[in-house]
Amino acid sequence: MKYFTNFLFVFLFVNVSFSQNNYEYVGAIKLNDSSLITYQIKFVEKNGEIKGYSLTDVGGLHETKSNLYGKYNAIEKFIEFKEKDIVYTKSPIVQEDFCFVNFKSSKFKLGNSKITGKFKGLFSDNTQCINGDILLSTKEKMEKRIAKVQKIISKTKKIPDSLKERSNIVKIMDSVNMNILRDKQVLSVFSKSKNIRIEIFDGGKLDGDKVTLKYNGNTLLRNFETKKDRKSIPLTLVNKKNTFILTADNVGSMSTNTAVIEIFVDNSKIKALTNLNKGEQTQIDFYLKD
């Protein structure tokens, strides 16, 4: 019994310790022209080193995921992090023209409810672009606020049930956080490796959705019906820019043509969901980094 108790204590302690090193903040960045852009960061802190990623314009037409690196000093309450390298983007802007967030704060403690302050925007060559403010809260605190508001909405008698369903904040937030690939939209993915992999499958109820996949002008799959089982497709980046096109061949028995696409590149995974009508197509451009 004593050994079991000791084991349980160690098990819980280790799990708590690891969980304390993972952090996720959500909110927005405010540019100098007063425009607001949704912003999220997720990172792991280990021995003062920060590593993770950021998401800008979440759910928007210019959604971008970038790698995040930084440092944290608990004693001095100092944190700094910066975006470096784009993982993927829906923006037509080339990587060299992206403005990366660089942030420092000397009054911060990890686990606090907010990350606020001025950030400096820098291009990849460290020349200045646009500055602004970071306004972030922990994801847990944001979820509690959402649940509280949703509870108020569900209890009120002044709002019809049909409108309550359309006003479900939890569902709205879930849809915003989903990486949706729509008609005529281009997702740009950047890779250091020539070898990547795509997996495609139906993540919901099977309804007979069929797609055609082309890569650099060559047909990989024609009229392919997505199933629960994943179809794995290895790709080799033979050019600086390589184009993958998915076309919806039909609309299944439920709503639009949807397929889950997972892209495995440089030891990371990008998950997306297509949302297309018959004949519509979405495009993924893979750029091989120098």
C-alpha positions as CSV (number, residue, x, y, z in Angstrom):
1,M,0.0,0.0,0.0
2,K,2.9,2.3,0.9
3,Y,4.5,1.7,-2.5
4,F,1.2,2.3,-4.3
5,T,0.7,5.6,-2.5
6,N,4.2,6.8,-3.3
7,F,3.7,5.8,-6.9
8,L,0.4,7.7,-7.1
9,F,2.0,10.8,-5.5
10,V,4.9,10.8,-8.0
11,F,2.5,10.1,-10.9
12,L,0.3,13.1,-10.0
13,F,3.2,15.4,-9.3
14,V,4.8,14.6,-12.7
15,N,1.6,15.2,-14.5
16,V,0.9,18.5,-12.7
17,S,4.5,19.6,-13.3
18,F,4.2,19.0,-17.1
19,S,0.8,20.6,-17.4
20,Q,2.2,23.8,-15.7
21,N,4.6,24.2,-18.6
22,N,2.0,24.4,-21.3
23,Y,0.3,27.8,-21.9
24,E,-2.3,29.0,-24.3
25,Y,-3.5,32.6,-24.6
26,V,-6.3,34.0,-26.9
27,G,-7.4,37.5,-27.7
28,A,-6.3,40.1,-30.3
29,I,-3.6,42.5,-31.4
30,K,-4.4,46.1,-31.9
31,L,-2.4,47.9,-34.6
32,N,-1.5,51.6,-34.5
33,D,-4.3,52.4,-36.9
34,S,-6.7,51.0,-34.2
35,S,-7.7,47.9,-36.3
36,L,-8.1,44.6,-34.2
37,I,-6.9,41.2,-35.5
38,T,-7.7,38.0,-33.6
39,Y,-4.5,36.4,-32.2
40,Q,-3.6,33.2,-30.3
41,I,-0.4,31.8,-28.9
42,K,0.4,28.4,-27.6
43,F,3.8,27.4,-26.2
44,V,5.7,25.2,-23.8
45,E,8.2,26.8,-21.3
46,K,11.1,24.6,-20.3
47,N,14.1,25.8,-18.3
48,G,13.4,29.4,-19.4
49,E,13.1,28.6,-23.1
50,I,9.8,29.2,-24.9
51,K,8.8,27.3,-28.0
52,G,5.4,27.1,-29.7
53,Y,3.3,28.9,-32.4
54,S,1.0,31.8,-33.0
55,L,-2.2,32.1,-35.0
56,T,-3.1,35.4,-36.5
57,D,-6.6,36.4,-38.0
58,V,-8.0,33.1,-36.7
59,G,-10.8,31.9,-39.0
60,G,-10.2,34.8,-41.3
61,L,-9.2,35.2,-44.9
62,H,-5.6,35.9,-43.9
63,E,-5.2,33.2,-41.2
64,T,-1.5,32.6,-40.5
65,K,0.4,30.2,-38.3
66,S,3.9,31.1,-37.4
67,N,6.6,29.5,-35.2
68,L,7.1,31.2,-31.8
69,Y,10.4,31.3,-29.8
70,G,11.3,33.2,-26.7
71,K,12.7,33.3,-23.1
72,Y,11.2,33.6,-19.6
73,N,12.8,34.5,-16.3
74,A,10.5,33.7,-13.4
75,I,12.7,35.5,-10.8
76,E,12.9,38.8,-12.8
77,K,9.3,38.3,-14.1
78,F,10.6,38.9,-17.7
79,I,9.2,37.3,-20.9
80,E,10.1,37.9,-24.5
81,F,8.9,36.0,-27.6
82,K,9.0,36.5,-31.3
83,E,7.4,35.0,-34.4
84,K,9.8,33.4,-36.8
85,D,9.0,31.5,-40.0
86,I,5.5,30.9,-41.3
87,V,4.1,27.4,-41.0
88,Y,1.1,28.2,-43.2
89,T,-1.0,31.2,-44.4
90,K,-4.1,32.0,-46.4
91,S,-2.8,35.5,-47.2
92,P,-1.5,36.2,-50.7
93,I,1.4,38.1,-49.2
94,V,4.8,36.4,-49.7
95,Q,6.8,35.4,-46.7
96,E,9.4,38.2,-47.0
97,D,6.5,40.8,-46.7
98,F,5.1,39.4,-43.4
99,C,5.3,41.5,-40.3
100,F,6.3,39.4,-37.4
101,V,5.3,40.1,-33.8
102,N,8.1,40.7,-31.3
103,F,7.1,41.2,-27.6
104,K,8.9,41.9,-24.3
105,S,7.5,42.5,-20.8
106,S,9.3,43.0,-17.5
107,K,6.1,42.7,-15.4
108,F,4.9,39.3,-16.2
109,K,4.4,35.9,-14.5
110,L,3.5,32.8,-16.5
111,G,0.0,31.6,-15.5
112,N,-1.3,35.1,-15.0
113,S,-4.6,35.8,-16.6
114,K,-3.3,38.4,-19.1
115,I,-0.5,39.2,-21.6
116,T,-0.8,42.9,-22.4
117,G,1.6,45.5,-23.7
118,K,3.3,47.0,-26.7
119,F,4.8,44.8,-29.4
120,K,7.2,45.7,-32.2
121,G,6.5,44.5,-35.8
122,L,9.6,43.4,-37.8
123,F,10.1,41.9,-41.2
124,S,12.3,38.8,-41.6
125,D,15.3,41.0,-42.2
126,N,14.6,42.8,-38.9
127,T,13.5,46.1,-40.5
128,Q,10.5,47.7,-38.7
129,C,7.0,47.4,-40.1
130,I,4.0,48.1,-37.9
131,N,3.7,48.2,-34.1
132,G,0.8,47.8,-31.8
133,D,-0.6,46.3,-28.6
134,I,-1.1,42.7,-27.5
135,L,-4.4,42.0,-25.6
136,L,-4.5,38.3,-24.5
137,S,-6.2,36.2,-21.8
138,T,-5.6,32.6,-20.8
139,K,-7.8,30.2,-22.8
140,E,-9.2,28.8,-19.6
141,K,-10.4,32.3,-18.5
142,M,-11.9,33.0,-22.0
143,E,-13.8,29.7,-21.9
144,K,-15.2,30.5,-18.5
145,R,-16.5,33.8,-19.8
146,I,-18.0,32.1,-22.8
147,A,-19.7,29.5,-20.7
148,K,-21.1,32.3,-18.4
149,V,-22.5,34.3,-21.2
150,Q,-24.0,31.2,-22.9
151,K,-25.7,30.3,-19.6
152,I,-27.3,33.7,-19.4
153,I,-28.5,33.4,-23.0
154,S,-29.9,29.9,-22.5
155,K,-31.9,31.0,-19.4
156,T,-33.5,34.1,-20.7
157,K,-37.0,33.9,-22.0
158,K,-36.7,37.0,-24.2
159,I,-34.8,35.1,-26.9
160,P,-36.5,32.4,-29.0
161,D,-35.1,28.9,-28.9
162,S,-34.3,29.1,-32.7
163,L,-32.2,32.2,-32.1
164,K,-30.5,30.7,-29.1
165,E,-29.3,27.9,-31.2
166,R,-27.9,30.2,-33.8
167,S,-26.3,32.3,-31.0
168,N,-24.5,29.3,-29.4
169,I,-21.2,31.0,-28.6
170,V,-19.4,27.7,-28.0
171,K,-20.3,26.4,-31.5
172,I,-19.4,29.8,-33.0
173,M,-16.0,29.7,-31.3
174,D,-15.4,26.1,-32.5
175,S,-16.2,27.1,-36.1
176,V,-13.8,30.1,-35.9
177,N,-11.0,27.9,-34.6
178,M,-11.5,25.3,-37.4
179,N,-9.2,25.8,-40.3
180,I,-11.7,25.8,-43.2
181,L,-10.6,25.5,-46.8
182,R,-13.2,27.2,-49.1
183,D,-13.7,27.6,-52.9
184,K,-10.9,29.5,-54.7
185,Q,-9.0,29.8,-51.5
186,V,-5.2,29.2,-51.4
187,L,-3.4,27.9,-48.4
188,S,0.4,28.4,-48.5
189,V,2.5,25.9,-46.6
190,F,6.3,26.4,-46.1
191,S,8.6,23.4,-45.7
192,K,12.3,22.8,-45.1
193,S,12.0,19.2,-46.1
194,K,11.4,17.9,-49.7
195,N,9.2,15.0,-48.3
196,I,5.8,15.7,-46.8
197,R,2.6,13.7,-46.3
198,I,-1.1,14.4,-46.7
199,E,-3.8,12.3,-45.1
200,I,-7.4,12.7,-46.2
201,F,-10.5,11.2,-44.6
202,D,-14.1,11.9,-43.6
203,G,-14.1,13.1,-40.0
204,G,-17.9,13.1,-39.6
205,K,-20.9,11.0,-40.7
206,L,-20.2,9.2,-44.0
207,D,-22.4,10.7,-46.7
208,G,-20.6,9.7,-50.0
209,D,-18.5,12.8,-50.6
210,K,-16.1,12.3,-53.6
211,V,-13.1,14.4,-54.6
212,T,-10.4,14.6,-57.2
213,L,-6.8,15.4,-56.2
214,K,-4.2,16.8,-58.4
215,Y,-0.5,17.6,-57.7
216,N,1.6,19.8,-60.0
217,G,-0.9,19.1,-62.8
218,N,-0.9,15.3,-62.3
219,T,-4.0,13.5,-61.1
220,L,-3.4,11.5,-57.9
221,L,-7.0,10.4,-57.3
222,R,-10.1,10.8,-59.4
223,N,-13.6,10.6,-58.0
224,F,-12.3,9.3,-54.7
225,E,-14.8,8.7,-51.9
226,T,-13.6,9.8,-48.5
227,K,-14.1,7.2,-45.7
228,K,-13.3,6.9,-42.0
229,D,-10.0,5.2,-42.9
230,R,-7.3,7.7,-43.8
231,K,-5.8,7.8,-47.3
232,S,-2.1,8.6,-46.9
233,I,-0.5,10.4,-49.8
234,P,3.3,11.1,-49.8
235,L,4.4,14.1,-51.7
236,T,7.8,15.2,-52.9
237,L,8.5,18.9,-53.3
238,V,10.3,19.0,-56.7
239,N,9.9,22.7,-57.3
240,K,10.2,25.9,-55.2
241,K,6.4,26.1,-55.5
242,N,4.3,23.0,-55.7
243,T,0.5,23.0,-56.1
244,F,-2.1,20.6,-54.7
245,I,-5.7,21.0,-55.8
246,L,-8.8,19.3,-54.4
247,T,-12.0,19.4,-56.4
248,A,-15.4,18.4,-55.1
249,D,-16.9,15.9,-57.5
250,N,-20.3,15.9,-55.8
251,V,-22.2,16.9,-52.7
252,G,-23.0,14.0,-50.4
253,S,-26.3,13.4,-48.7
254,M,-25.5,15.9,-46.0
255,S,-24.8,19.6,-46.7
256,T,-21.6,20.4,-48.6
257,N,-18.6,18.3,-49.6
258,T,-16.3,18.1,-46.6
259,A,-13.1,16.3,-46.0
260,V,-10.5,16.4,-43.3
261,I,-7.0,17.1,-44.5
262,E,-4.0,16.7,-42.3
263,I,-0.6,17.9,-43.6
264,F,2.6,16.5,-42.0
265,V,5.5,18.8,-42.6
266,D,8.7,19.5,-40.7
267,N,7.7,17.4,-37.7
268,S,4.4,19.4,-37.3
269,K,0.8,18.8,-38.3
270,I,-1.6,21.2,-40.0
271,K,-5.3,20.2,-39.8
272,A,-7.9,21.6,-42.1
273,L,-11.5,20.9,-43.3
274,T,-12.8,21.5,-46.8
275,N,-16.2,23.0,-47.3
276,L,-17.1,22.9,-51.0
277,N,-20.1,22.6,-53.4
278,K,-20.0,20.4,-56.5
279,G,-17.3,21.6,-58.9
280,E,-15.7,23.9,-56.5
281,Q,-12.0,23.6,-55.6
282,T,-9.5,24.6,-53.0
283,Q,-5.7,24.9,-53.4
284,I,-2.7,24.2,-51.2
285,D,0.7,25.6,-52.4
286,F,3.8,24.0,-50.9
287,Y,6.9,26.2,-50.8
288,L,10.3,24.7,-50.4
289,K,12.4,26.9,-48.2
290,D,16.0,27.7,-49.3
